[in-house]
Every structure is written in structure tokens, then in C-alpha cells.
Amino acid sequence: MGWRNDGSPSTKSNCSVGLAAAFTAGLTIPEDAWREHGQQPDPANPAAAQFHPSDRLSATVTINGTLFFAEAYALVQDDEQPQAAIQDDDDLELHHQAAHANGPFPTMTIWGREYAVVLTPYC
């Protein structure tokens, strides 16, 4: 999901397509490939009391023989920013900065929830 210029939600992303218009290859990560990677709830910490391991998912993807780490961030509606992760929001923001994103990342449904998904190569 993206955002329109007036701030309302749109089913299209504002991300630039760049080279995607020249060549696009489909990649599907099966739902059973994802693993819970999020923090457990912590009743003693009000900020983490509502956390769930499925707030962040991870999977390994191989592209042309190179391993990539796929991370899926469950999203929360936030009036301050157009896209915020329930857990590890600073990590999602760093991905936005590294990609020079000009809008929210597109989202996808995994296990019935909306996630922003990013891929980074293993180092």
C-alpha cells in the first residue's frame, strides 16, 4: 500500500519503479518459509507488552546464487509517519534511507497480516 499526495492510503506504492520497467522477474516466498523473528511480549515493559514474535518475520532467499535475508515488518498506523513498524521501527527507517525511498514501501500479506518486506544480502 502507498499513499496519495493528500495523505490518504492507496493500493499503489509511491516507490519509483526505476529499472523494474526494463525487466521484472517474479519471486514468491512461500508462507511456510517465513520464521517468527520478533520479540516476545514483556509485561514489565509497557512499550513491549503488546509485542508478538510474528511482528517481524525472516526468510532466506537465493538470487542468482547469492543469499539474501528477507525481513518482513508488521506495520502499525502512525499519524506522525506514513509507515511505521510495530517492532524495530528504526531498522525499517534505515532501509528507507538506504534505498533513498521517496514514499512508503509496498506491503504484502503474509499469514493474514500486512508487512513491509525488504531484502539485504548476507555479509
MOPAC internal coordinates of N, CA, C and O (Angstrom, degrees):
PM7 1SCF
backbone

  N    0.0000 0     0.00 0     0.00 0    0    0    0
  C    1.4373 1     0.00 0     0.00 0    1    0    0
  C    1.5170 1   108.69 1     0.00 0    2    1    0
  O    1.2310 1   120.21 1   -38.29 1    3    2    1
  N    1.2965 1   117.20 1   141.71 1    3    2    1
  C    1.4475 1   122.87 1   176.51 1    5    3    2
  C    1.5109 1   110.27 1  -117.54 1    6    5    3
  O    1.2310 1   121.29 1    16.29 1    7    6    5
  N    1.3035 1   115.13 1  -163.71 1    7    6    5
  C    1.4623 1   120.69 1  -178.10 1    9    7    6
  C    1.5163 1   109.20 1  -134.28 1   10    9    7
  O    1.2310 1   120.85 1   -42.34 1   11   10    9
  N    1.3075 1   115.99 1   137.66 1   11   10    9
  C    1.4529 1   121.41 1   176.59 1   13   11   10
  C    1.5232 1   108.87 1   -78.11 1   14   13   11
  O    1.2310 1   120.60 1   -12.50 1   15   14   13
  N    1.3321 1   116.46 1   167.50 1   15   14   13
  C    1.4625 1   120.36 1   179.85 1   17   15   14
  C    1.5179 1   112.44 1   -60.12 1   18   17   15
  O    1.2310 1   119.56 1   152.63 1   19   18   17
  N    1.3356 1   118.45 1   -27.37 1   19   18   17
  C    1.4621 1   120.77 1   179.30 1   21   19   18
  C    1.5275 1   112.56 1   -83.82 1   22   21   19
  O    1.2310 1   119.83 1  -177.47 1   23   22   21
  N    1.3528 1   117.92 1     2.53 1   23   22   21
  C    1.4556 1   121.95 1   177.25 1   25   23   22
  C    1.5160 1   114.21 1    91.26 1   26   25   23
  O    1.2310 1   119.67 1   176.55 1   27   26   25
  N    1.3232 1   118.23 1    -3.45 1   27   26   25
  C    1.4580 1   120.60 1   179.88 1   29   27   26
  C    1.5236 1   110.01 1   -83.35 1   30   29   27
  O    1.2310 1   120.33 1   -26.52 1   31   30   29
  N    1.3532 1   116.98 1   153.48 1   31   30   29
  C    1.4664 1   120.01 1  -178.46 1   33   31   30
  C    1.5193 1   112.24 1   -66.61 1   34   33   31
  O    1.2310 1   121.53 1   -30.71 1   35   34   33
  N    1.3251 1   114.67 1   149.29 1   35   34   33
  C    1.4602 1   122.31 1   176.91 1   37   35   34
  C    1.5169 1   107.59 1  -136.79 1   38   37   35
  O    1.2310 1   119.91 1   -29.71 1   39   38   37
  N    1.3046 1   117.78 1   150.29 1   39   38   37
  C    1.4626 1   119.95 1   177.69 1   41   39   38
  C    1.5165 1   111.62 1   -78.00 1   42   41   39
  O    1.2310 1   119.60 1   171.31 1   43   42   41
  N    1.3034 1   118.36 1    -8.69 1   43   42   41
  C    1.4594 1   122.17 1   178.42 1   45   43   42
  C    1.5201 1   109.29 1  -102.98 1   46   45   43
  O    1.2310 1   120.81 1   -34.97 1   47   46   45
  N    1.3131 1   116.06 1   145.03 1   47   46   45
  C    1.4516 1   122.01 1   179.24 1   49   47   46
  C    1.5227 1   110.22 1   -81.95 1   50   49   47
  O    1.2310 1   120.64 1   -28.11 1   51   50   49
  N    1.3220 1   116.38 1   151.89 1   51   50   49
  C    1.4580 1   121.81 1   173.99 1   53   51   50
  C    1.5185 1   111.68 1   -87.61 1   54   53   51
  O    1.2310 1   119.90 1   177.70 1   55   54   53
  N    1.3255 1   117.80 1    -2.30 1   55   54   53
  C    1.4568 1   120.88 1  -178.70 1   57   55   54
  C    1.5231 1   110.20 1   -63.49 1   58   57   55
  O    1.2310 1   120.91 1   -38.68 1   59   58   57
  N    1.3062 1   115.86 1   141.32 1   59   58   57
  C    1.4597 1   120.76 1   177.09 1   61   59   58
  C    1.5171 1   109.54 1   -68.17 1   62   61   59
  O    1.2310 1   120.15 1   -37.67 1   63   62   61
  N    1.3231 1   117.32 1   142.33 1   63   62   61
  C    1.4575 1   120.14 1   179.46 1   65   63   62
  C    1.5149 1   111.64 1   -84.57 1   66   65   63
  O    1.2310 1   118.90 1   156.28 1   67   66   65
  N    1.3097 1   119.70 1   -23.72 1   67   66   65
  C    1.4597 1   122.50 1   176.39 1   69   67   66
  C    1.5078 1   113.13 1    46.65 1   70   69   67
  O    1.2310 1   120.35 1    58.91 1   71   70   69
  N    1.3266 1   116.94 1  -121.09 1   71   70   69
  C    1.4589 1   122.32 1  -177.79 1   73   71   70
  C    1.5170 1   112.83 1   -73.21 1   74   73   71
  O    1.2310 1   119.93 1   167.26 1   75   74   73
  N    1.3141 1   117.74 1   -12.74 1   75   74   73
  C    1.4642 1   119.74 1  -178.76 1   77   75   74
  C    1.5222 1   111.21 1   -59.55 1   78   77   75
  O    1.2310 1   119.99 1   150.98 1   79   78   77
  N    1.3220 1   117.63 1   -29.02 1   79   78   77
  C    1.4583 1   120.08 1   179.10 1   81   79   78
  C    1.5280 1   110.98 1   -69.18 1   82   81   79
  O    1.2310 1   119.81 1   152.11 1   83   82   81
  N    1.3374 1   117.97 1   -27.89 1   83   82   81
  C    1.4561 1   121.73 1  -179.06 1   85   83   82
  C    1.5302 1   111.39 1   -79.22 1   86   85   83
  O    1.2310 1   120.07 1   140.76 1   87   86   85
  N    1.3245 1   117.47 1   -39.24 1   87   86   85
  C    1.4556 1   120.83 1  -179.16 1   89   87   86
  C    1.5178 1   109.08 1  -154.38 1   90   89   87
  O    1.2310 1   120.40 1   -50.11 1   91   90   89
  N    1.3057 1   116.83 1   129.89 1   91   90   89
  C    1.4560 1   121.94 1   177.43 1   93   91   90
  C    1.5216 1   108.92 1  -131.60 1   94   93   91
  O    1.2310 1   120.61 1   -51.50 1   95   94   93
  N    1.3107 1   116.43 1   128.50 1   95   94   93
  C    1.4561 1   121.92 1   175.27 1   97   95   94
  C    1.5213 1   107.62 1  -116.38 1   98   97   95
  O    1.2310 1   120.39 1   -45.07 1   99   98   97
  N    1.3041 1   116.86 1   134.93 1   99   98   97
  C    1.4592 1   120.68 1   179.95 1  101   99   98
  C    1.5179 1   111.33 1   -78.08 1  102  101   99
  O    1.2310 1   120.64 1   -39.08 1  103  102  101
  N    1.3019 1   116.39 1   140.92 1  103  102  101
  C    1.4574 1   122.75 1   177.13 1  105  103  102
  C    1.5171 1   107.30 1  -138.51 1  106  105  103
  O    1.2310 1   120.58 1   -56.51 1  107  106  105
  N    1.3125 1   116.50 1   123.49 1  107  106  105
  C    1.4534 1   121.18 1   177.66 1  109  107  106
  C    1.5154 1   108.65 1  -118.12 1  110  109  107
  O    1.2310 1   120.81 1   -53.41 1  111  110  109
  N    1.3239 1   116.05 1   126.59 1  111  110  109
  C    1.4628 1   121.10 1   174.38 1  113  111  110
  C    1.5269 1   106.06 1  -100.02 1  114  113  111
  O    1.2310 1   119.86 1   -66.49 1  115  114  113
  N    1.3317 1   117.87 1   113.51 1  115  114  113
  C    1.4669 1   119.60 1  -178.82 1  117  115  114
  C    1.5337 1   111.23 1   -60.28 1  118  117  115
  O    1.2310 1   121.13 1   -33.15 1  119  118  117
  N    1.3229 1   115.44 1   146.85 1  119  118  117
  C    1.4677 1   119.29 1  -177.70 1  121  119  118
  C    1.5280 1   112.16 1   -59.33 1  122  121  119
  O    1.2310 1   119.81 1   148.64 1  123  122  121
  N    1.3386 1   117.97 1   -31.36 1  123  122  121
  C    1.4670 1   119.00 1  -179.23 1  125  123  122
  C    1.5300 1   113.03 1   -76.84 1  126  125  123
  O    1.2310 1   119.82 1   175.35 1  127  126  125
  N    1.3396 1   117.96 1    -4.65 1  127  126  125
  C    1.4692 1   121.17 1   176.15 1  129  127  126
  C    1.5315 1   111.70 1   -82.90 1  130  129  127
  O    1.2310 1   120.24 1   160.04 1  131  130  129
  N    1.3293 1   117.15 1   -19.96 1  131  130  129
  C    1.4618 1   121.14 1  -178.26 1  133  131  130
  C    1.5194 1   110.69 1   -77.58 1  134  133  131
  O    1.2310 1   120.68 1   -37.14 1  135  134  133
  N    1.3287 1   116.30 1   142.86 1  135  134  133
  C    1.4660 1   123.85 1   177.22 1  137  135  134
  C    1.5241 1   108.60 1  -124.77 1  138  137  135
  O    1.2310 1   121.12 1   -37.35 1  139  138  137
  N    1.3215 1   115.45 1   142.65 1  139  138  137
  C    1.4730 1   119.64 1   176.74 1  141  139  138
  C    1.5161 1   108.98 1   -66.24 1  142  141  139
  O    1.2310 1   121.81 1   -47.38 1  143  142  141
  N    1.3051 1   114.14 1   132.62 1  143  142  141
  C    1.4631 1   120.72 1  -174.53 1  145  143  142
  C    1.5352 1   110.73 1  -131.16 1  146  145  143
  O    1.2310 1   120.52 1   179.66 1  147  146  145
  N    1.3261 1   116.61 1    -0.34 1  147  146  145
  C    1.4619 1   120.88 1  -175.99 1  149  147  146
  C    1.5199 1   112.85 1   -82.78 1  150  149  147
  O    1.2310 1   121.72 1    -9.51 1  151  150  149
  N    1.3046 1   114.31 1   170.49 1  151  150  149
  C    1.4629 1   121.17 1  -179.86 1  153  151  150
  C    1.5284 1   110.98 1   -76.13 1  154  153  151
  O    1.2310 1   121.43 1   -27.24 1  155  154  153
  N    1.3170 1   114.86 1   152.76 1  155  154  153
  C    1.4585 1   121.59 1   173.09 1  157  155  154
  C    1.5342 1   108.76 1   -75.10 1  158  157  155
  O    1.2310 1   119.81 1   -26.71 1  159  158  157
  N    1.3364 1   117.97 1   153.29 1  159  158  157
  C    1.4593 1   118.66 1   175.39 1  161  159  158
  C    1.5266 1   110.58 1   -63.25 1  162  161  159
  O    1.2310 1   120.87 1   -33.00 1  163  162  161
  N    1.3061 1   115.94 1   147.00 1  163  162  161
  C    1.4611 1   121.93 1   179.12 1  165  163  162
  C    1.5250 1   108.09 1  -127.47 1  166  165  163
  O    1.2310 1   119.72 1   -83.53 1  167  166  165
  N    1.3469 1   118.14 1    96.47 1  167  166  165
  C    1.4640 1   120.52 1  -177.67 1  169  167  166
  C    1.5300 1   113.68 1   -59.16 1  170  169  167
  O    1.2310 1   120.47 1   155.73 1  171  170  169
  N    1.3373 1   116.71 1   -24.27 1  171  170  169
  C    1.4600 1   119.75 1  -179.83 1  173  171  170
  C    1.5245 1   112.14 1   -77.06 1  174  173  171
  O    1.2310 1   120.00 1   164.07 1  175  174  173
  N    1.3198 1   117.60 1   -15.93 1  175  174  173
  C    1.4583 1   122.38 1  -179.00 1  177  175  174
  C    1.5276 1   108.42 1  -114.96 1  178  177  175
  O    1.2310 1   119.69 1   -72.72 1  179  178  177
  N    1.3360 1   118.20 1   107.28 1  179  178  177
  C    1.4721 1   119.67 1  -177.23 1  181  179  178
  C    1.5325 1   113.42 1   -55.81 1  182  181  179
  O    1.2310 1   119.61 1   147.29 1  183  182  181
  N    1.3268 1   118.34 1   -32.71 1  183  182  181
  C    1.4659 1   121.00 1  -179.15 1  185  183  182
  C    1.5251 1   111.56 1   -70.92 1  186  185  183
  O    1.2310 1   119.78 1   156.05 1  187  186  185
  N    1.3285 1   118.03 1   -23.95 1  187  186  185
  C    1.4582 1   121.75 1  -176.84 1  189  187  186
  C    1.5314 1   112.91 1  -113.19 1  190  189  187
  O    1.2310 1   120.04 1  -174.21 1  191  190  189
  N    1.3171 1   117.53 1     5.79 1  191  190  189
  C    1.4668 1   120.57 1  -175.88 1  193  191  190
  C    1.5248 1   112.55 1   -64.51 1  194  193  191
  O    1.2310 1   119.83 1   150.15 1  195  194  193
  N    1.3370 1   117.92 1   -29.85 1  195  194  193
  C    1.4585 1   121.72 1  -177.45 1  197  195  194
  C    1.5338 1   113.23 1   -97.72 1  198  197  195
  O    1.2310 1   119.98 1  -176.48 1  199  198  197
  N    1.3257 1   117.64 1     3.52 1  199  198  197
  C    1.4630 1   120.42 1  -179.74 1  201  199  198
  C    1.5248 1   110.72 1   -63.49 1  202  201  199
  O    1.2310 1   121.15 1   -24.76 1  203  202  201
  N    1.3158 1   115.41 1   155.24 1  203  202  201
  C    1.4617 1   122.57 1   175.71 1  205  203  202
  C    1.5238 1   107.10 1  -144.19 1  206  205  203
  O    1.2310 1   119.53 1   -35.67 1  207  206  205
  N    1.3414 1   118.49 1   144.33 1  207  206  205
  C    1.4679 1   119.71 1  -179.95 1  209  207  206
  C    1.5285 1   113.93 1   -54.97 1  210  209  207
  O    1.2310 1   119.59 1   153.67 1  211  210  209
  N    1.3334 1   118.38 1   -26.33 1  211  210  209
  C    1.4699 1   119.92 1  -179.43 1  213  211  210
  C    1.5258 1   112.51 1   -81.64 1  214  213  211
  O    1.2310 1   119.80 1  -176.39 1  215  214  213
  N    1.3424 1   117.99 1     3.61 1  215  214  213
  C    1.4665 1   120.40 1   175.90 1  217  215  214
  C    1.5244 1   111.44 1   -68.44 1  218  217  215
  O    1.2310 1   120.82 1   158.45 1  219  218  217
  N    1.3150 1   116.03 1   -21.55 1  219  218  217
  C    1.4618 1   121.12 1   177.34 1  221  219  218
  C    1.5195 1   107.83 1  -140.72 1  222  221  219
  O    1.2310 1   120.73 1   -50.97 1  223  222  221
  N    1.3200 1   116.20 1   129.03 1  223  222  221
  C    1.4579 1   121.87 1  -179.35 1  225  223  222
  C    1.5187 1   109.63 1  -118.62 1  226  225  223
  O    1.2310 1   120.74 1   -21.85 1  227  226  225
  N    1.3246 1   116.19 1   158.15 1  227  226  225
  C    1.4654 1   119.90 1   175.76 1  229  227  226
  C    1.5238 1   109.59 1  -141.63 1  230  229  227
  O    1.2310 1   121.37 1   -25.79 1  231  230  229
  N    1.3143 1   114.98 1   154.21 1  231  230  229
  C    1.4646 1   123.05 1   176.92 1  233  231  230
  C    1.5220 1   107.50 1  -153.23 1  234  233  231
  O    1.2310 1   120.82 1   -19.45 1  235  234  233
  N    1.3163 1   116.04 1   160.55 1  235  234  233
  C    1.4600 1   121.63 1   175.29 1  237  235  234
  C    1.5200 1   108.20 1  -107.23 1  238  237  235
  O    1.2310 1   121.33 1   -46.20 1  239  238  237
  N    1.3324 1   115.06 1   133.80 1  239  238  237
  C    1.4642 1   122.14 1  -179.13 1  241  239  238
  C    1.5280 1   107.44 1  -126.68 1  242  241  239
  O    1.2310 1   120.36 1   -42.10 1  243  242  241
  N    1.3221 1   116.92 1   137.90 1  243  242  241
  C    1.4573 1   121.24 1   175.21 1  245  243  242
  C    1.5188 1   108.61 1  -109.59 1  246  245  243
  O    1.2310 1   120.58 1   -55.07 1  247  246  245
  N    1.3341 1   116.49 1   124.93 1  247  246  245
  C    1.4560 1   122.84 1   177.61 1  249  247  246
  C    1.5251 1   107.48 1  -123.31 1  250  249  247
  O    1.2310 1   120.85 1   -62.96 1  251  250  249
  N    1.3148 1   115.98 1   117.04 1  251  250  249
  C    1.4698 1   121.84 1  -178.88 1  253  251  250
  C    1.5246 1   112.01 1    49.35 1  254  253  251
  O    1.2310 1   120.74 1  -138.66 1  255  254  253
  N    1.3221 1   116.19 1    41.34 1  255  254  253
  C    1.4584 1   121.30 1   176.61 1  257  255  254
  C    1.5149 1   115.04 1    83.75 1  258  257  255
  O    1.2310 1   119.56 1   178.29 1  259  258  257
  N    1.3191 1   118.45 1    -1.71 1  259  258  257
  C    1.4652 1   122.34 1   179.91 1  261  259  258
  C    1.5250 1   109.58 1  -103.95 1  262  261  259
  O    1.2310 1   120.66 1   -50.03 1  263  262  261
  N    1.3424 1   116.35 1   129.97 1  263  262  261
  C    1.4579 1   121.09 1   178.74 1  265  263  262
  C    1.5248 1   110.96 1   -78.58 1  266  265  263
  O    1.2310 1   121.32 1   -44.53 1  267  266  265
  N    1.3158 1   115.08 1   135.47 1  267  266  265
  C    1.4602 1   122.48 1   175.60 1  269  267  266
  C    1.5194 1   108.94 1  -124.45 1  270  269  267
  O    1.2310 1   121.20 1   -32.23 1  271  270  269
  N    1.3158 1   115.31 1   147.77 1  271  270  269
  C    1.4552 1   123.52 1   175.80 1  273  271  270
  C    1.5226 1   106.87 1   -98.47 1  274  273  271
  O    1.2310 1   120.16 1   -64.98 1  275  274  273
  N    1.3261 1   117.30 1   115.02 1  275  274  273
  C    1.4643 1   121.62 1   177.12 1  277  275  274
  C    1.5238 1   107.88 1   -94.28 1  278  277  275
  O    1.2310 1   120.84 1   -51.89 1  279  278  277
  N    1.3153 1   116.00 1   128.11 1  279  278  277
  C    1.4574 1   121.29 1   178.65 1  281  279  278
  C    1.5239 1   108.71 1  -121.66 1  282  281  279
  O    1.2310 1   121.16 1   -47.75 1  283  282  281
  N    1.3165 1   115.38 1   132.25 1  283  282  281
  C    1.4598 1   121.44 1   179.11 1  285  283  282
  C    1.5244 1   107.94 1  -116.16 1  286  285  283
  O    1.2310 1   120.90 1   -57.25 1  287  286  285
  N    1.3294 1   115.88 1   122.75 1  287  286  285
  C    1.4617 1   122.53 1  -178.50 1  289  287  286
  C    1.5261 1   109.48 1  -106.79 1  290  289  287
  O    1.2310 1   120.10 1   -62.61 1  291  290  289
  N    1.3429 1   117.41 1   117.39 1  291  290  289
  C    1.4639 1   120.66 1   173.98 1  293  291  290
  C    1.5259 1   107.85 1   -66.59 1  294  293  291
  O    1.2310 1   120.94 1   -38.31 1  295  294  293
  N    1.3098 1   115.82 1   141.69 1  295  294  293
  C    1.4643 1   120.67 1  -172.33 1  297  295  294
  C    1.5150 1   111.99 1  -106.91 1  298  297  295
  O    1.2310 1   121.55 1   -27.38 1  299  298  297
  N    1.3217 1   114.64 1   152.62 1  299  298  297
  C    1.4519 1   122.72 1   174.87 1  301  299  298
  C    1.5207 1   107.17 1  -125.71 1  302  301  299
  O    1.2310 1   120.31 1   -34.72 1  303  302  301
  N    1.3092 1   117.01 1   145.28 1  303  302  301
  C    1.4633 1   120.04 1   175.87 1  305  303  302
  C    1.5248 1   108.65 1   -72.81 1  306  305  303
  O    1.2310 1   121.04 1   -49.30 1  307  306  305
  N    1.3042 1   115.62 1   130.70 1  307  306  305
  C    1.4648 1   121.98 1  -177.87 1  309  307  306
  C    1.5140 1   107.62 1  -138.21 1  310  309  307
  O    1.2310 1   120.30 1   -56.64 1  311  310  309
  N    1.3245 1   117.03 1   123.36 1  311  310  309
  C    1.4643 1   120.92 1  -179.23 1  313  311  310
  C    1.5257 1   112.51 1   -69.21 1  314  313  311
  O    1.2310 1   120.13 1   157.72 1  315  314  313
  N    1.3280 1   117.37 1   -22.28 1  315  314  313
  C    1.4515 1   121.93 1  -176.78 1  317  315  314
  C    1.5343 1   112.87 1   -78.60 1  318  317  315
  O    1.2310 1   120.54 1   145.47 1  319  318  317
  N    1.3219 1   116.56 1   -34.53 1  319  318  317
  C    1.4636 1   120.39 1  -178.80 1  321  319  318
  C    1.5264 1   108.72 1  -137.57 1  322  321  319
  O    1.2310 1   120.24 1   -31.83 1  323  322  321
  N    1.3187 1   117.15 1   148.17 1  323  322  321
  C    1.4623 1   120.07 1  -174.19 1  325  323  322
  C    1.5232 1   114.47 1   -69.84 1  326  325  323
  O    1.2310 1   119.22 1   160.40 1  327  326  325
  N    1.3277 1   119.10 1   -19.60 1  327  326  325
  C    1.4588 1   121.01 1   179.79 1  329  327  326
  C    1.5182 1   108.44 1  -147.76 1  330  329  327
  O    1.2310 1   120.67 1   -60.78 1  331  330  329
  N    1.3270 1   116.33 1   119.22 1  331  330  329
  C    1.4531 1   121.28 1  -178.85 1  333  331  330
  C    1.5244 1   109.11 1  -133.61 1  334  333  331
  O    1.2310 1   120.92 1   -41.38 1  335  334  333
  N    1.3314 1   115.85 1   138.62 1  335  334  333
  C    1.4635 1   121.29 1   178.36 1  337  335  334
  C    1.5217 1   109.34 1   -88.53 1  338  337  335
  O    1.2310 1   120.85 1   -33.83 1  339  338  337
  N    1.3320 1   115.97 1   146.17 1  339  338  337
  C    1.4631 1   120.68 1   177.92 1  341  339  338
  C    1.5152 1   109.43 1   -63.85 1  342  341  339
  O    1.2310 1   120.27 1   135.69 1  343  342  341
  N    1.3362 1   117.09 1   -44.31 1  343  342  341
  C    1.4635 1   122.56 1   177.66 1  345  343  342
  C    1.5243 1   109.08 1  -121.26 1  346  345  343
  O    1.2310 1   120.94 1   -28.90 1  347  346  345
  N    1.3074 1   115.81 1   151.10 1  347  346  345
  C    1.4703 1   121.66 1   174.12 1  349  347  346
  C    1.5272 1   112.46 1    56.02 1  350  349  347
  O    1.2310 1   120.59 1  -137.36 1  351  350  349
  N    1.3216 1   116.48 1    42.64 1  351  350  349
  C    1.4583 1   120.10 1  -177.93 1  353  351  350
  C    1.5258 1   111.81 1   -62.27 1  354  353  351
  O    1.2310 1   119.84 1   148.50 1  355  354  353
  N    1.3337 1   117.92 1   -31.50 1  355  354  353
  C    1.4633 1   120.11 1   177.26 1  357  355  354
  C    1.5233 1   110.65 1   -61.46 1  358  357  355
  O    1.2310 1   119.94 1   142.49 1  359  358  357
  N    1.3446 1   117.73 1   -37.51 1  359  358  357
  C    1.4637 1   120.93 1   178.08 1  361  359  358
  C    1.5245 1   110.96 1   -62.92 1  362  361  359
  O    1.2310 1   120.39 1   135.51 1  363  362  361
  N    1.3295 1   116.86 1   -44.49 1  363  362  361
  C    1.4660 1   120.15 1   179.01 1  365  363  362
  C    1.5256 1   110.04 1   -63.27 1  366  365  363
  O    1.2310 1   119.92 1   140.31 1  367  366  365
  N    1.3116 1   117.77 1   -39.69 1  367  366  365
  C    1.4648 1   121.29 1   178.35 1  369  367  366
  C    1.5290 1   110.95 1   -63.69 1  370  369  367
  O    1.2310 1   119.78 1   141.99 1  371  370  369
  N    1.3312 1   118.03 1   -38.01 1  371  370  369
  C    1.4693 1   120.86 1   177.08 1  373  371  370
  C    1.5289 1   111.18 1   -64.57 1  374  373  371
  O    1.2310 1   120.03 1   143.44 1  375  374  373
  N    1.3261 1   117.55 1   -36.56 1  375  374  373
  C    1.4669 1   120.54 1   175.29 1  377  375  374
  C    1.5301 1   110.22 1   -63.92 1  378  377  375
  O    1.2310 1   120.17 1   139.10 1  379  378  377
  N    1.3385 1   117.28 1   -40.90 1  379  378  377
  C    1.4670 1   120.54 1   176.80 1  381  379  378
  C    1.5264 1   110.61 1   -59.10 1  382  381  379
  O    1.2310 1   120.82 1   134.60 1  383  382  381
  N    1.3343 1   116.04 1   -45.40 1  383  382  381
  C    1.4608 1   120.20 1  -178.77 1  385  383  382
  C    1.5259 1   110.85 1   -65.21 1  386  385  383
  O    1.2310 1   120.24 1   135.05 1  387  386  385
  N    1.3323 1   117.15 1   -44.95 1  387  386  385
  C    1.4673 1   120.81 1  -177.92 1  389  387  386
  C    1.5296 1   111.49 1   -63.56 1  390  389  387
  O    1.2310 1   120.37 1   145.73 1  391  390  389
  N    1.3220 1   116.90 1   -34.27 1  391  390  389
  C    1.4637 1   121.16 1  -178.78 1  393  391  390
  C    1.5245 1   112.05 1   -86.35 1  394  393  391
  O    1.2310 1   120.44 1   177.46 1  395  394  393
  N    1.3314 1   116.77 1    -2.54 1  395  394  393
  C    1.4704 1   121.23 1  -175.31 1  397  395  394
  C    1.5265 1   109.70 1    52.07 1  398  397  395
  O    1.2310 1   121.34 1  -138.42 1  399  398  397
  N    1.3372 1   115.05 1    41.58 1  399  398  397
  C    1.4665 1   120.94 1  -177.26 1  401  399  398
  C    1.5237 1   110.21 1   -64.59 1  402  401  399
  O    1.2310 1   121.17 1   -43.19 1  403  402  401
  N    1.3265 1   115.36 1   136.81 1  403  402  401
  C    1.4557 1   120.30 1   179.40 1  405  403  402
  C    1.5253 1   111.10 1  -104.01 1  406  405  403
  O    1.2310 1   120.45 1  -162.28 1  407  406  405
  N    1.3069 1   116.75 1    17.72 1  407  406  405
  C    1.4590 1   122.76 1   178.22 1  409  407  406
  C    1.5106 1   108.91 1  -179.56 1  410  409  407
  O    1.2310 1   120.20 1     1.01 1  411  410  409
  N    1.3158 1   117.22 1  -178.99 1  411  410  409
  C    1.4588 1   120.12 1   179.35 1  413  411  410
  C    1.5225 1   111.55 1   -64.77 1  414  413  411
  O    1.2310 1   120.66 1   -29.56 1  415  414  413
  N    1.3168 1   116.35 1   150.44 1  415  414  413
  C    1.4536 1   121.12 1   174.58 1  417  415  414
  C    1.5282 1   109.37 1   -68.22 1  418  417  415
  O    1.2310 1   120.04 1   -29.72 1  419  418  417
  N    1.3266 1   117.52 1   150.28 1  419  418  417
  C    1.4619 1   119.47 1   172.28 1  421  419  418
  C    1.5352 1   108.76 1   -62.27 1  422  421  419
  O    1.2310 1   120.73 1   -24.03 1  423  422  421
  N    1.2999 1   116.21 1   155.97 1  423  422  421
  C    1.4629 1   119.80 1   179.39 1  425  423  422
  C    1.5194 1   109.92 1  -115.35 1  426  425  423
  O    1.2310 1   121.39 1   -17.41 1  427  426  425
  N    1.3262 1   114.95 1   162.59 1  427  426  425
  C    1.4593 1   120.83 1   174.75 1  429  427  426
  C    1.5186 1   108.17 1  -141.34 1  430  429  427
  O    1.2310 1   121.69 1   -22.22 1  431  430  429
  N    1.3126 1   114.38 1   157.78 1  431  430  429
  C    1.4563 1   120.37 1  -179.86 1  433  431  430
  C    1.5189 1   109.18 1   -95.37 1  434  433  431
  O    1.2310 1   121.26 1   -54.52 1  435  434  433
  N    1.3304 1   115.19 1   125.48 1  435  434  433
  C    1.4551 1   123.24 1   175.45 1  437  435  434
  C    1.5224 1   105.76 1  -131.27 1  438  437  435
  O    1.2310 1   120.44 1   -51.03 1  439  438  437
  N    1.3032 1   116.77 1   128.97 1  439  438  437
  C    1.4633 1   121.92 1   179.50 1  441  439  438
  C    1.5359 1   111.79 1    53.77 1  442  441  439
  O    1.2310 1   120.32 1  -148.76 1  443  442  441
  N    1.3290 1   117.00 1    31.24 1  443  442  441
  C    1.4584 1   121.02 1   176.27 1  445  443  442
  C    1.5209 1   115.01 1    82.07 1  446  445  443
  O    1.2310 1   119.59 1  -172.29 1  447  446  445
  N    1.3348 1   118.39 1     7.71 1  447  446  445
  C    1.4702 1   122.61 1   179.10 1  449  447  446
  C    1.5206 1   109.48 1  -122.54 1  450  449  447
  O    1.2310 1   121.01 1   -24.33 1  451  450  449
  N    1.3236 1   115.68 1   155.67 1  451  450  449
  C    1.4645 1   121.09 1   177.58 1  453  451  450
  C    1.5296 1   109.92 1   -88.78 1  454  453  451
  O    1.2310 1   121.08 1   -47.41 1  455  454  453
  N    1.3280 1   115.55 1   132.59 1  455  454  453
  C    1.4606 1   122.55 1  -179.96 1  457  455  454
  C    1.5228 1   110.52 1  -133.60 1  458  457  455
  O    1.2310 1   120.91 1   -31.97 1  459  458  457
  N    1.3176 1   115.86 1   148.03 1  459  458  457
  C    1.4599 1   122.27 1   164.60 1  461  459  458
  C    1.5191 1   105.35 1   -93.48 1  462  461  459
  O    1.2310 1   120.27 1   -50.81 1  463  462  461
  N    1.3326 1   117.10 1   129.19 1  463  462  461
  C    1.4583 1   121.50 1  -175.49 1  465  463  462
  C    1.5215 1   109.53 1  -116.16 1  466  465  463
  O    1.2310 1   120.83 1   -46.91 1  467  466  465
  N    1.3287 1   116.02 1   133.09 1  467  466  465
  C    1.4651 1   121.73 1   176.21 1  469  467  466
  C    1.5264 1   109.03 1  -129.88 1  470  469  467
  O    1.2310 1   121.36 1   -30.10 1  471  470  469
  N    1.3275 1   115.01 1   149.90 1  471  470  469
  C    1.4610 1   121.31 1   177.11 1  473  471  470
  C    1.5181 1   109.12 1  -118.35 1  474  473  471
  O    1.2310 1   120.72 1   -44.87 1  475  474  473
  N    1.3263 1   116.23 1   135.13 1  475  474  473
  C    1.4599 1   121.23 1   174.38 1  477  475  474
  C    1.5234 1   107.69 1  -133.01 1  478  477  475
  O    1.2310 1   120.08 1   -36.95 1  479  478  477
  N    1.3401 1   117.45 1   143.05 1  479  478  477
  C    1.4634 1   118.92 1   179.66 1  481  479  478
  C    1.5275 1   110.94 1   -70.18 1  482  481  479
  O    1.2310 1   121.65 1   -32.39 1  483  482  481
  N    1.3340 1   114.45 1   147.61 1  483  482  481
  C    1.4711 1   119.02 1   173.19 1  485  483  482
  C    1.5221 1   107.42 1   -67.67 1  486  485  483
  O    1.2310 1   120.30 1   -36.34 1  487  486  485
  N    1.3157 1   117.03 1   143.66 1  487  486  485
  C    1.4643 1   121.64 1   177.92 1  489  487  486
  C    1.5104 1   109.36 1  -107.44 1  490  489  487
  O    1.2310 1   120.10 1   180.00 1  491  490  489

